[in-house]
Amino acid sequence: MKKRLGILGILLIVVGVGFAIGGGVAYTKVQAGYDSLQAFSQAQNVTLSYNDQGQLVDRGKTEGAQAILTLLKNDWKYPVVESDLDPNNPLVNTGTEYMYQMATIAFHTLNGTQEVTLTKDVEYNGKTYKAGTYQVDVGGRYWTGFDRLDPLEGPARDQAWSGTAHALIAELGVGSVTSSTLQMGLGLAALLGGLGLVFMLTGGGLVWAMRGKDQFEMPNTVPESFTKEQTKEVKEVKEVKEVKEAKVSDRV
């Protein structure tokens, strides 16, 4: 039994070492990913704006920044990490910062107006649009929220949600997803390392316990003192039984 437990302990140590190595490799890969994301962020050199009090601002106003955060938290349901919005490090290089910058572009696009010029009268759905210049309110509409055949909404959609706007949002989305993936990778590395430590400690404990000397050994023969005491007790029981039988005989 001791030998089997000892072997089991060694196997647990080997498995633990495997987990620890896996955790180390995963951590190395995650760190390389963080270094790449940081280099990518520095190359873009996109920074957030803060005022003298360290408050996040958009176009110089805290109200604008709060409106963008509202879009991000309430409409997009993104779990904002407040500590990522650090005035001492305004470079956009975390998941929250990438998503905030994406929301900034979307916010101004959704709440802007587009100038559309018609060179001639156009009729659509029974309505005539005279030639001239119009201010078309985006009205919080995304790309699919416009009627592309409408003589005003169609051009306004192309101007508001331009290729540049889509490209910037896509690029920022890649940064956000990369940051989230790296966080998951870091958690996986920690999990593997923790499992490795648990297995190694458990296996080491088994090996150590099996190598210790037994504190109690079962004797191969019955101790003489125990035999004498047992014989004495049997003799006393026998005598009591004989006395009872004698009393019964006398009564008869």
N, C-alpha and C positions, 0 to 999 in steps of 0.2 A: 504493500500500500504506500509506504514511504517512498519507494522508488518511483511509483507511478505519479505521485504528487510532485516529486522533484522534476520528473520529465515534463509534466504539465507546466510547472513554473518556468522551465527553460523555454518552452514553446511560447508562453505568454511574453517573455522578455524579447524573443525574436520578433513576434508580431508587433510589440510596442516599438521596437527599433524601426520596423518598417513604416509604421504610422508616423513616427518622428521624422524620418527621412522624407516621407511624402509631404509632411507639413512644412519642412524646410524648403523643399523644392517649390511648393506652392507659394510660400512667402517670397522667395526670390523672384518668381515670375510676376507676382503682384507688385513688388517694389519696382521692377523694371517697367511695368505698365504705368505706375504713378510717375516715374521719371519721364516717360514718353509723353504723358498727358501734360505734365508741367512744361516740357519743352514746346509742345504744341500751343499751349496757352500763352507762353512768353512770345512765341513767334507771331501770334495774332495780336497780342498786346491790347486786348479789350479789357477795360477797367470800368468798375462801377463808380458812381459819384456819391460822395458823402459831404455833409456840411461841417462847419467847425465843431459842432457838438457830437460829431460821429454818427449823425442820423443819415439814413439812406435818402437820397433825393433824386428826382427826375426833372431835368430841365430847371434845376435850382429850387424845386419845391418838394417838400416832404409829402404833401398831399398827392402829388403825382406818383411818388414811389409807393405810397400806401394803396392807391388805386390799382397799381400793377400787382402788388402782393395779393390784393383781394381777388383779382382775376386768377392768379396762380393758385391760391389756396381754395377759393370757393368754387370757381368755374372749372378749373382743371383738376381739382382735388389732389394737388401735389403736396406731399409732406415736407414743408419747408423746415430746414434746420437753421435756426436763427444764428447759431455760432458760426455758420459758414459765411455769413454776411459780416465780414470783419473790415472795419474802416482802416485798420493798420495794414491790411493786405487786400487792396481793391482789385487786384488782378483776378479775372474770371477764370478760376481753375478748380471749382468744386461743383458737385451736382446741382446744388441750390442756386449757385451763381449763374451757371449755364442756363438753368430753367428761368431764372429771373430775367436774364438778358433776352431769352426767347419770348417771354411774356411781354417785355418792353416793346419789341418789334410788333407783336400781335396787337397789343393795346393801342398803339398809335395808328396802326392800320385800321383796326375796327372802329375807332372813334374819329377818323379823319373824313375829309371831303375830297372829291375828285372833280376836276374841271373837264367837262366834256363839250366839245364844239361840234355842232351840226352845220354842214355847209349847205344843206338844202332841207326842205320840209320832208318829214318822214312820218308815215302812218303805220301804227302798230296796234293791233287789237281794238280797232275802232277809235283810236285816239291819234290826233295829229300833233306831231312835235315840230314846231316852227324852227327854221334855221336860226342858229344863234349859239350862245355860250351858256351852259348850265352848270350849277354847282350841285353835284350829286352826293348826298350824305351816305356814307357806308353803312351807318346805323347798326354797328355791331355784327354785321354779316360776314361769315367766312366765305370761301371760294364758292361753295355750293349753294349759298343763300341768295345768289343773284339769278335773275332771268337773263341768260346770255344773249337771247334774241331781242331783248328790249333795246331800242336805239340809245338809251342813256345808261341803263344798268350794265349792258354788255361791255362797252368801253370802260366804264368805271371799275368793273371787276378786274379787267386786265391791267388797269393802272394801279389799283390799290394792291391787289395780290399779284404783284409783278414777279418775274423770274428771280429778281434779286431778293425780294422778301422771302420767297419760298426757299431759295438757296441758303440764306442766312439762318432761317429757322431749322432747316435740315442739318446744317453744320453744327449749330448749337445743340441740337438734339443728339447728335453723335457724341459730343463732349459729355452731355448729361448721362447718357446710357453707359458710356465708358467709365465714368466716375462711379456709377452705381454698381457696375459689374466688378470693378476693382474692390469695392467695399465688400461685396459678396465673396470675392476671392480671398480677401483678408480674413473674413470670418471662417471660411473653410480651412484656411491654413491654421488658424488658432484651434479649430475643432480637431484637426488631425494631430496637431502637436499635443493637445490635451489628452486625447485618446492614447497616444503613444506613451505619455507619462503614466497614465493610469495602468496600462498593461504592464509596463516595466516595473512599476512599484508592486503590483499584485504578484507578478512572476517572481520578482526578487524576494518578496515576503515569503512565498511558498518554499523557495529554495533555501532560504535562511532557516525557516522553521523545520524543514526536513533534515537539515544538517545538525540540529541541536541534539543533545543527549536526552534520552528519556529520563524523567525524574521518578518514574514508578515502573518497577519490573514485576511481573506476575511470577511468583515462585513456581518451580516445576513440581514440587512436592508439598503436601499439606504440613504445616508447622506442627511440631510435636506437642507444643503447649495447647494448640487448638484441639488436637486429638484427645488429650487428657481431659480437657474441660468438657468436650462433647461426651466422652465416656462416663464422666461423673454425672452429667445431667441425665443421661440415659438410665444410669443405675438408680438415681433418685426417683425418676418417673416410674421405674419398674417396682421399686419398693412401695411407693404410694399405691400402685395398682394392686399389689399383693395384700396390703392392709385392707383396702376396700373389699376385695374378694373374701377375705377372712371374716369381716363383719357381716357380710351377706350370708355366709355359711352358718354363723352363730345364730342369726335370726331364724333361719330355716330349722 
